[in-house]
Amino acid sequence: MKLRFVPLVFFLLPLGSLFGQEVDLDMRYLKLQEAYTQRLQEIETRHEKTERELLNQFILSLPRVELEFRESGDLNGVVACRELQEFMLTEMKFPPRNPDAPELIRDKIEQLHEQRKESFESNQNDLNQLNKLLLDALEPYQVAFTKANQLPKALEIRELRLRLQQALGGETPGPTTTGPTPEPVRISNNPNALPFSFEPRRWKGLPGVTGRETAIGYEIKVDGDAEVAPRGLVMRNGLLTIPQQATTILLDRAKRNPMLSVEFSARSTASHQWNAQAPAVVFLYGNTLRDANLAVTQEGRNYYLYLRTTSAPVKRPLHRINLGRVADGRPQHFTITFRSGELTVYVDGSETDKLRNITGLFNNWDPYPVKMGRHPAPTGVPDLPKNIHWRGTLFQFNITTSLESARGASTNYNRFSRALTQ
């Protein structure tokens, strides 16, 4: 794919061209954002295409590898090669390094990972160059909005410049306006990092449990009676908040790729927690259950998923999906997948429900922080306290903009079970 460079003229316009009397400042800034987004999408699309081509070439090479094993009379090699082919055709993921595999297969996998590393480094270099262009282009806008007394917009640009500067590894630019310094954002270089992942750090060091990493690191803010324990988040009457910056990659990918896989595991300490009029919030990607992009609640004896798409259901702003009964006092694991109007629910690794009437894209998702545990009580419902608390333990919550297979849901559950029993 050839990249289109024409829109980037907005990155390079001199200050006088930007802020003459005949030019609308807000419109110019919008054009800059559009140019950046378009170029970003082109870079990401090219990277995704390269990764698909690497996978396809690897899969096509496996029959020749199997033939070599057959001709040499190596039965173990043939079996290993066929198992690898089945894994690749089922999962369509980059295979993990396997020190116990035959040497020829180990070499092929190692070569694939080296090619992927080169592709990732090339993609990261393109992104860095684009972000440097944006960083340079933002400064005159920050000055112009400040002079125009549009301080909220100037502060927004300043925060963006600070994040860009930190991501690029440079020194933080000095502020030209007063305002709070944003929380530091740690961006992972791991291409396998999930757009959003909340898991106990202890899990990463357990034998037989593959560690997971989130694409953007974040600082967790705990308020009230909540504890980030080694095995998970223990909620009694508290609130856990993860800053809005932590979901920026998830938000960008969801708008471009209308696929979603949600994995979470929890144990509820009460058999009955409120009802449909007053849901107890386990996870909320939004400020309220009306504006949320995504949420999980406990309502009575059932868990529910709330999901926003561009095709809202009748009389509701979000789709509301029953995930099944709460096993009182017992840990449960859920994987939910969505693509092309089909939503599938897996509980403890087994499919329990499939819905085909949930349509729409995620283009109407808005940036929000993530909140867990405590939620203001809805108005108009009698006999409710000021806040509604979910009481239980949340072990993990992972979101990715790809589709988990039935086999992947089972693998997720097995991983969770191992982590919980060790």
Summary of the structure (lengths in Angstrom):
residues: 422
radius of gyration: 24.1
end to end distance: 47.8
largest distance: 80.0
contacts: 1272
relative contact order: 0.10
helix: 41%
strand: 24%
